Amino acid sequence: MNSNYLKPLLAICAMCVISSQEIQAQTSKQPNIIFIMADDLGWGDLGFQFQNQRAKVNVRSEPWVKTPNLDRMAVQGVQLPNHYSPAPVCAPSRASLMLGQHQGHANVRDNQFDKAIDNNHTISTVLKMAGYSTAAFGKWGLQGQGDKESDWVAHPLNRGFDYFFGYMRHKDGHEHYPKEGIYRGKKEVYENRQNIADDLDKCYTADLWTAAAKRWITEQKQEKKSEKPFFIFLGYDTPHAVLELPTQAYPEGGGLK
């Protein structure tokens, strides 16, 4: 074969090799992961799942829940309609997620609130080995029995998380205004191992966990850790328990302050 015919063919092959290498480099980049778990949120409570259709059928029916931002996330993301919670209550569900075990193997079951999850690999330890920064926000309740930090053998920082901001105890998750303590008294909010609840005037936890997570992500970028992927577990205590609503608008500046 005339070598002149090979030149364009070789050029095309070289382009294919370069393109495949570029694609491989793009696809090999590890994605950031934000896993959101809402406590006692029914699947039908979301607009895109049921409430939007309900509103169309009868606009004068009982009030329905509008969730436009969650609807947008669903449309732009991936929906898993056959993905089920491993347990009907909160602590076992979180334990199964953290340990990567179904309820037949997980050590936290039934209503075993505040029981320490096994000292084993968790989703966060595995992702740390894969090069991720890890953080947990919101409701935990898997720390172990005891009323002080030194008793909590399964503190999130002891189970693979680099940072924690939220409610440590299960019972605290029944109140959405920690400092005011409208429901059964004041609660404690921990940043890592320190209770900071006294500084949280009129803080609604759903807004608070969101703002704290956004702040942590921003700090990752500012510290030039953007090349390192992150994993966030964002566990809301709403809409579980008491029906408390925000007393004011979400803070200006996206909650970063």
Secondary structure, DSSP 8 states (H G I E B T S, - for coil): --HHHHHHHHHHHHHHHHHHHHHHHHHTS---EEEEEEET--GGGSIIIIIHHHHHH-TTSS-----HHHHHHHHHS---TT---SSSSHHHHHHHHHHT--TTT-S--TT-TT----SS--HHHHHHHTT-EEEEEEE---S-SSSSGGG-TT-GGGTT-SEEEEE-STGGGG-S-TTT-TTTS----EETTEE-GGG-TT--HHHHHHHHHHHHHHHHHHTT-TTS-EEEEEEEEEESSS----SS---GGGG--
